[in-house]
Amino acid sequence: MPLKNPDNLLPHVLDGVDETLDAWAEKHAYPQFRTRQIRKWLFAQRATDWQQMTDLPAAVRNELAGEFRLWTTEVVRHTQADDGTEKLLLRLSDGGQIECVLLRDRARRTICISSQVGCGMGCVFCASGLDGVDRNLTAGEIVEQMLRLQSLLGEEERLSHVVMMGMGEPLANLDAVMASLAEAHRSDGLDISGRRITISTVGLPAAIDRVAQMDAPYRLAISLHAPNDALRNQLVPVNDRIGLEAILAAADNYFSVSGRRLTFEYVLLAQINDQPEHARQLVRLLAGREALINVIPYNPVAGLPYKTPTPEAQKAFREILEAGGLRVRFRHRKGDRIDAACGQLRRLTREPPTRPTAVEAP
């Protein structure tokens, strides 16, 4: 769905940075080192305004301000947690809202980025998809989230990881996502190692195959959330048209082509997918694969009926997975006091969601 621009707004400098700046330099007969200066200010020196680019002549800075938007979003809400987590709710130029998160964990500085306004995958426990998907984000809007979050860091801090795990399905907006991640990875961009950039997907086999063909250096995380199709069809409705067999075949092909270990995400929902039998099924499903299973105890969403499993249920689930030979990581919840799960802040600015009936495990 194309981005509406009813007010004929200035072009966004972050949409195709090289092409945009090269065309600008050619138009004004500026030497190429000017574009390199601007790129350095954008990505390395964390400029938030054209006038901060002090090694550019004032006339050039004014010219840039008159021809391009540096920011296309407005910060609607900025929340902070005691654990260092920070979350931004951003309003886009067409009125849509998205969220992005900065996570601090020892030396790590991880940013979680959105790829769409809303989400069309329909995962029943996720706030992002409660209202469906409005549109894809542009590459510039994705990069802008990265730069806005980077601007929250102290001088001694540096971004270390990028995760496309915010609002939306990244593989449903693949071209823009890959263009934006290229800026994160470039040495004259955010200079983040490809091994520290992760694309999270519910599993779209054709798109996974396409990523494999691109020979991109990024990691892939597939959100399973269930060990069998019957339960996954309820939790992740698009699975009814795909199926776990096709998803795992695409995942195996990705590993074969790229050699990069996969991660399988599993949001643990109390009394839904957290039972010992589910853990045993998951062991059988992933047996023999060079993969990490990342288990995420559910972060409750207001208006939804799902709950976090008890510590005892989490411990039992983990023990079964580890006894079955799987590599397991349990993610510690961060930012739950600031509604850091995808889509939660956006929901707080809207009407309360209708409370759906909870899924029952088959």
C-alpha positions in Angstrom: 0.0 0.0 0.0 1.6 3.3 -1.0 2.4 6.1 1.5 -0.1 8.9 1.2 1.4 12.4 0.9 -1.6 14.7 0.7 0.4 17.8 1.8 3.2 17.3 -0.8 5.8 17.1 1.9 9.4 17.5 1.2 11.3 14.2 0.3 12.7 12.2 3.2 16.5 12.2 3.1 16.6 8.7 4.7 14.7 7.1 1.8 17.6 5.9 -0.4 20.3 8.0 1.3 22.9 7.5 -1.4 20.6 8.1 -4.4 19.0 11.1 -2.7 22.3 12.8 -1.7 24.0 12.0 -5.0 21.2 13.6 -6.9 21.3 16.6 -4.6 25.0 17.0 -5.0 24.8 16.7 -8.8 21.9 19.2 -9.0 24.0 21.8 -7.1 27.4 20.9 -8.5 28.7 20.0 -5.1 31.8 17.7 -4.7 31.1 14.2 -3.5 32.8 14.8 -0.1 29.7 16.8 0.9 27.6 13.7 0.7 30.1 11.8 2.8 30.0 14.6 5.4 26.2 14.4 5.6 26.2 10.6 5.8 28.7 10.8 8.7 26.5 13.3 10.5 23.4 11.2 10.1 24.8 7.8 11.2 28.0 8.4 13.2 27.6 11.8 14.8 23.9 11.4 15.6 22.8 14.8 14.2 19.1 15.5 14.9 19.0 18.8 13.0 20.5 20.1 9.8 22.1 23.0 11.7 24.1 20.7 13.8 26.2 19.7 10.7 28.7 22.4 11.5 31.4 21.5 9.0 28.9 22.3 6.2 28.6 26.0 5.2 25.5 27.7 6.6 24.1 28.2 3.1 24.3 24.4 2.4 22.6 23.6 5.7 19.8 26.0 4.9 19.6 24.5 1.5 19.2 21.0 2.9 16.6 22.1 5.3 14.6 23.6 2.4 14.8 20.5 0.3 14.6 17.5 2.6 13.0 16.3 5.8 15.4 14.8 8.2 12.6 13.4 10.4 9.2 12.4 9.2 7.9 11.3 12.6 6.8 13.0 15.8 7.5 11.4 19.2 4.0 11.0 20.7 5.3 9.2 23.9 8.7 8.3 25.3 8.7 5.9 28.2 11.6 4.6 30.3 12.0 1.7 32.6 14.3 1.1 35.6 16.2 -1.6 33.6 17.3 0.9 31.0 14.6 0.0 28.4 13.2 2.9 26.5 10.3 2.9 24.1 9.1 5.5 21.5 5.6 5.8 20.1 6.0 7.7 16.8 3.3 9.4 14.7 4.0 9.2 11.0 3.3 12.0 8.6 0.1 10.4 7.4 -1.2 9.9 11.0 -0.3 6.3 11.5 1.6 5.2 14.7 4.4 2.8 15.2 6.6 1.7 18.1 10.3 1.0 18.5 12.4 0.0 21.6 15.9 0.4 22.9 17.0 -2.5 25.2 20.1 -2.2 27.5 21.7 -5.4 28.7 25.2 -5.1 30.2 27.3 -4.0 27.2 24.6 -4.7 24.6 22.5 -2.0 23.1 19.7 -3.6 21.1 17.0 -1.8 19.1 13.7 -3.5 18.1 12.3 -1.9 15.0 8.9 -2.0 13.3 8.4 -2.7 9.6 4.7 -2.0 9.1 1.9 0.1 10.6 0.1 -2.7 12.5 0.4 -6.3 11.4 -1.6 -8.6 9.1 -0.5 -11.9 10.6 -3.2 -12.0 13.3 -1.3 -13.6 16.1 -4.0 -13.7 18.8 -1.8 -12.8 21.7 -0.1 -9.8 20.1 -1.2 -6.2 20.4 0.3 -5.2 17.1 -2.2 -7.0 15.0 -5.4 -6.3 16.8 -6.4 -3.7 14.2 -4.8 -5.4 11.2 -2.2 -3.8 9.0 -2.5 -0.3 7.5 0.5 -0.2 5.3 4.2 -1.0 4.9 6.8 1.4 6.2 9.3 3.0 3.7 13.0 2.2 4.1 13.5 5.7 5.3 10.8 5.3 8.0 12.6 2.2 9.2 16.0 3.8 9.2 14.5 6.8 11.1 13.5 4.5 14.0 17.1 3.4 14.2 18.5 6.9 14.3 15.9 8.1 16.8 16.8 5.3 19.2 20.5 5.8 18.7 20.0 9.5 19.7 18.8 8.2 23.1 22.2 6.7 23.9 24.8 8.4 26.0 28.1 9.5 24.4 29.8 6.3 25.6 27.1 4.0 24.4 26.9 2.4 20.9 24.3 0.4 19.2 25.3 -3.3 19.0 22.3 -5.2 17.8 19.2 -4.7 15.5 16.2 -6.9 15.7 13.3 -6.5 13.2 10.8 -7.7 15.7 8.6 -4.7 16.3 5.2 -4.1 14.7 4.6 -5.9 11.5 5.9 -8.9 9.5 9.3 -7.9 8.1 9.2 -10.5 5.2 5.9 -8.9 4.0 7.8 -5.7 3.4 11.1 -7.3 2.4 12.5 -4.7 -0.1 12.2 -1.8 2.4 13.5 -4.0 5.3 16.6 -5.1 3.4 17.3 -1.6 2.2 17.1 -0.3 5.8 19.2 -3.1 7.2 21.9 -2.4 4.6 22.2 1.1 6.2 22.5 -0.5 9.7 25.3 -2.9 8.4 27.3 -0.5 6.3 30.6 0.7 7.7 29.6 4.3 6.9 26.1 3.6 8.3 25.6 2.2 11.8 28.4 -0.3 11.3 26.7 -3.2 13.0 27.9 -6.7 12.2 25.5 -8.8 10.1 25.7 -11.5 12.8 24.1 -9.0 15.2 21.2 -8.2 12.9 18.1 -10.4 13.1 15.0 -10.6 11.0 12.0 -12.1 12.9 9.2 -13.7 10.9 6.1 -15.9 11.5 7.4 -17.9 8.6 6.7 -17.0 5.0 8.4 -19.7 3.0 8.7 -17.9 -0.3 10.2 -14.9 1.3 12.6 -16.9 3.4 13.8 -18.6 0.2 14.2 -15.1 -1.3 16.3 -13.9 1.6 18.5 -17.0 1.3 19.1 -16.2 -2.4 20.2 -12.6 -1.5 23.2 -14.0 0.5 22.5 -11.4 3.2 24.6 -11.7 6.3 21.7 -11.5 8.7 20.3 -14.0 11.2 16.7 -15.3 10.8 14.4 -15.9 13.7 11.2 -17.9 13.0 8.3 -17.4 15.5 6.8 -20.8 16.0 4.7 -20.4 19.2 3.3 -23.9 18.8 4.7 -27.4 18.2 1.8 -28.6 16.0 -0.3 -27.2 13.2 -3.6 -27.5 15.1 -2.5 -25.2 17.9 -0.5 -22.9 15.6 -3.5 -22.4 13.4 -5.3 -20.9 16.4 -2.4 -18.8 17.7 -1.0 -17.7 14.3 -4.0 -17.8 11.9 -1.9 -17.5 8.7 -0.4 -20.9 9.5 -3.6 -22.4 8.2 -2.4 -21.5 4.7 1.2 -22.4 5.2 1.8 -25.2 7.7 4.9 -26.0 9.8 6.3 -28.5 7.3 6.7 -25.8 4.6 8.1 -23.3 7.1 10.7 -25.8 8.4 11.7 -26.8 4.9 12.3 -23.2 4.0 14.3 -22.8 7.3 16.4 -25.8 6.5 17.1 -24.4 3.0 18.1 -21.1 4.6 20.6 -22.8 6.8 21.9 -24.9 4.0 22.5 -21.9 1.7 23.7 -19.4 4.3 25.3 -21.6 7.0 23.9 -19.2 9.6 22.2 -20.9 12.6 18.5 -20.2 12.9 16.6 -19.2 16.0 13.1 -20.4 16.7 11.0 -18.1 18.9 8.3 -19.5 21.2 6.1 -17.2 23.2 5.1 -19.2 26.3 1.4 -18.7 27.1 0.0 -20.1 30.4 -2.2 -23.2 30.0 -2.1 -22.7 26.2 1.3 -23.9 24.8 3.3 -24.4 28.0 2.4 -27.9 29.0 5.0 -30.8 29.2 3.4 -32.4 26.1 4.0 -29.2 24.1 7.6 -29.3 25.1 8.0 -32.9 24.1 6.4 -32.2 20.7 8.8 -29.2 20.2 11.7 -31.5 20.9 10.5 -33.9 18.2 9.8 -31.1 15.8 13.2 -29.5 16.0 15.3 -32.6 16.5 18.6 -32.7 14.6 18.5 -29.0 13.6 21.4 -26.6 14.2 19.1 -24.1 15.9 18.5 -22.1 19.1 15.0 -22.1 20.7 14.4 -18.7 22.3 11.5 -19.1 24.8 9.8 -15.9 25.7 7.4 -15.9 28.7 4.4 -13.9 27.7 4.3 -10.1 28.5 0.6 -9.5 29.2 -1.4 -7.1 27.1 -4.3 -5.1 28.5 -7.6 -6.4 27.0 -6.2 -9.8 26.0 -6.9 -12.9 28.1 -3.5 -14.5 27.9 -1.2 -14.8 31.0 2.4 -15.5 31.9 3.2 -19.1 32.9 4.2 -19.7 36.4 7.9 -20.0 37.2 7.3 -23.7 37.9 5.7 -24.2 34.4 8.6 -22.3 32.8 11.2 -24.4 34.6 9.5 -27.7 33.7 9.2 -26.6 30.0 12.9 -25.7 29.9 14.1 -28.9 31.5 12.2 -31.0 28.9 13.7 -29.0 26.0 17.2 -29.3 27.4 16.8 -33.0 28.2 15.8 -33.4 24.5 19.1 -32.0 23.3 17.8 -28.5 22.2 19.8 -25.4 22.7 17.6 -23.2 24.8 17.5 -19.6 25.9 14.8 -18.1 28.1 14.5 -14.4 27.4 14.2 -12.2 30.5 11.2 -9.9 30.3 12.2 -6.2 30.0 10.2 -3.1 30.0 6.9 -4.6 31.1 6.3 -1.6 33.3 6.4 0.7 30.2 4.3 -1.6 28.0 7.3 -2.5 25.9 5.7 -5.4 24.1 4.9 -4.7 20.4 1.8 -2.6 19.9 1.0 -1.9 23.6 1.7 1.8 23.7 -0.2 2.4 20.5 -3.2 0.6 22.0 -3.2 3.0 25.0 -3.8 6.0 22.7 -6.8 4.3 21.1 -10.1 2.8 22.2 -9.7 -0.3 24.4 -9.6 -3.6 22.3 -12.5 -6.0 22.4 -11.6 -8.8 24.8 -11.4 -12.0 22.7 -12.0 -15.5 23.9 -8.8 -17.2 24.9 -7.4 -20.0 22.7 -7.6 -23.5 24.3 -4.8 -25.9 23.7 -6.0 -29.0 21.7 
